Amino acid sequence: MGLEPTGYAGNHSPDPSLLISIISNLTLAAKKTGVNSVAVMLDGNAKMTGILPGKGRQIPDPPKKHKVPKPPRAPDAAVIPKPKRLISRQPKPLPKVTWTPLPVPPSFTLDRALPRIAIREFALRFGKLLDMSRAHLEELEEIGGRRPHEVDDADSDSEQDIEVEMGWISETCLRAILLGLLNLLSDNQVELGGKQGKKAIQDAIQEIKASRANLSRIWGALASLRAEVEKVDKRLIFSDPLPPPQHTKIRTTRSGALNGAGVNVATTAQLVPVVLPLIEMVLDTQAVHDELEEGVKEAKERVKEEKERAKAIREQWDLKKKKGNLVSTISLL
C-alpha cells in the first residue's frame, strides 16, 4: 500500500501525474531535511501533515512576548501651574498735608496758646472726673476762642491785651471746669490749709454754683478761697486774672460788684492763669492717680488683645497656605 493524499478517498481516484509530482516534491523535501524517508519527515513536522482528527493538540503555542512597560505619561500643559509673576508694587506717595492758617493775629504766639492747650488736654483726659458735658469739651477745641469782633495786631497796645481780646470759652463752660476742679480738691483731701482750707473750698463751690455763670461773682469766690488759704499756708495758690479788654464796657451790679481783689472780670480769657494752677494741684489727688493707673491697665489689656488677634491671623494664613500647597500638589499628580 502506498501513501494516500488527504482529500482523495472513496471512488474518486486522483490524477496520476499530480500524484507523481507530489511524491517527487516530498522526496526532495525529505532529502533537504536529512531524513531517510518522507514518512519520517511528515511524522516529525505537523505543519506539513496538517491537523489530523483524533490526535489531539498538534501545533504548539507560539512563545509569549514579554510586555514592555510604557513610559509614564507626561502631564498636560494645561495642568502644570504657571509660575507666578513677581509684581513689584511701588509705594504710593504720601498725601500732601495742607496747612490751613487759623484766623488769629500773629501776635498770638504758641507760648500764649500753650496754657489753653494744657487746659484742653486735661479736660479731655479727665473729663469723666470733672463731670463735663460733651458740648463743653467741644468748646475747648477752639484755642483761638470766640470773640465778638475781628482782632488785629494794631488793636493791641500791650502784650496782655491780645490774650484777652482773643476770647476763650463760654461762661458756663468755665463754671463747669472750676466746679470739677474744686470738687476733686475737696473730695481727695488735698493738703490745702487743713480743715479751714477744705471749708473754704466747699464755700467757693457753693458760691460758684449760685453765681449763674457771672464772671465777677466766680472770681469773687475764687479770691475768697485764695485769701483763706493764704491765712493758713502763707502761699499764693494762683495769681490775679488778666486785665479786661480795652473795648469792654463794664457794668457793675450788686451781684457782680468789684470784689476785694479789685479786678473786673469781663471775659473768660482773663481767668486762664487762674485755672492752670488749680489743675496742677488736682494732679496730686488720688482720683487722678487711680485714673492714670486704670488707663495703664486698660492699655496693657488692649496690647494683649492685639497680640492675640495678630497671632490668630497668622495661624489662619498659615493654614490657608498649607491647603494651597496641598491642592497644587494634587493637581500635579
HELIX and SHEET records of a PDB file:
HELIX    1   1 PRO A   16  THR A   33  1                                  18    
HELIX    2   2 VAL A   38  GLY A   44  1                                   7    
HELIX    3   3 ALA A   46  THR A   49  1                                   4    
HELIX    4   4 LEU A  110  ARG A  125  1                                  16    
HELIX    5   5 GLY A  127  LEU A  130  1                                   4    
HELIX    6   6 ARG A  134  GLU A  139  1                                   6    
HELIX    7   7 ASP A  153  ASP A  155  5                                   3    
HELIX    8   8 GLU A  159  GLU A  165  1                                   7    
HELIX    9   9 GLU A  171  ASP A  187  1                                  17    
HELIX   10  10 GLY A  194  LYS A  209  1                                  16    
HELIX   11  11 LEU A  215  ASP A  233  1                                  19    
HELIX   12  12 THR A  268  LEU A  271  5                                   4    
HELIX   13  13 VAL A  272  VAL A  282  1                                  11    
HELIX   14  14 GLN A  286  LEU A  332  1                                  47    
END                                                                             
